[in-house]
Amino acid sequence: MIEEHFTALERAAGRARMAAPVLHAWAVHLAAVLENGGRLLVCGNGGSAAEAQHLTGEFTGRFLQDRKPYAAIPLHADTSAFTAILNDYGEQDVFARGVRAHGRAGDVLVALSTSGRSQNVIAAAKTAHEIGMTTWAFTGPAPNTLAAVCVDAVAVDAPNTATVQEVHLALIHALCAAFDDVTGATGISAADRTAQEEAVR
Ligand SMILES: O=C(CO)[C@@H](O)[C@H](O)[C@H](O)[C@H](O)COP(=O)(O)O
């Protein structure tokens, strides 16, 4: 089973390299949006929720290089709002209402779903589209509904949920690397700079 897992990951990750031009284009667009005060909203369920906040963390914090923070919100992470929306409006609205609350025309929604069938994620993408946001998806194999309702999508061709999630994380990191490249976030990180300064004292 372990060998099979890594073989599936190697194959899917190899195929995912073809997404490089799309990720670069997304990074260019995202840099323009965020530099102009726009926001990145991200949503997903389960493992994809973890990846959603992994992605936003790289923007409000930093990726490999030191740079300024950018506005990025994982839509599941406010547990009070999430549980209230779930309780008062139902599961379908848990992300869509967050999109209406935090999203503005021109902002970007990244929607993650390994199946491409999660109704709450699809509802978020439709809502974002309605209010004039740009919608991108990371999904499992195409065709799927989420990819169809978003402006653009990277669909990972892999046989199971776990492998799709693992490749999604690699794609997320590639997007972050491209974003740093586009925004000129070069140079050493703050932590590395401090270590260097201490080393020469
Ligand atoms: O992490 C896993 C399985 O690896 C699960 O938590 C998984 O994310 C959940 O079943 C999600 O509800 C699946 O949703 P989706 O990726 O199909 O949108």
The ligand as an ORCA input file, in Angstrom:
! r2SCAN-3c Opt
* xyz 0 1
  O      -9.135     14.681      4.259
  C     -10.042     13.944      3.966
  C      -9.775     12.666      3.272
  O      -8.398     12.551      2.991
  C     -11.439     14.301      4.261
  O     -11.476     15.093      5.437
  C     -12.069     15.100      3.115
  O     -11.376     16.294      2.975
  C     -13.544     15.307      3.384
  O     -14.192     14.074      3.238
  C     -14.190     16.345      2.487
  O     -15.526     16.527      2.894
  C     -14.116     16.006      1.003
  O     -14.641     17.095      0.264
  P     -14.227     17.375     -1.223
  O     -12.729     17.377     -1.302
  O     -14.830     16.288     -2.054
  O     -14.827     18.707     -1.526
*
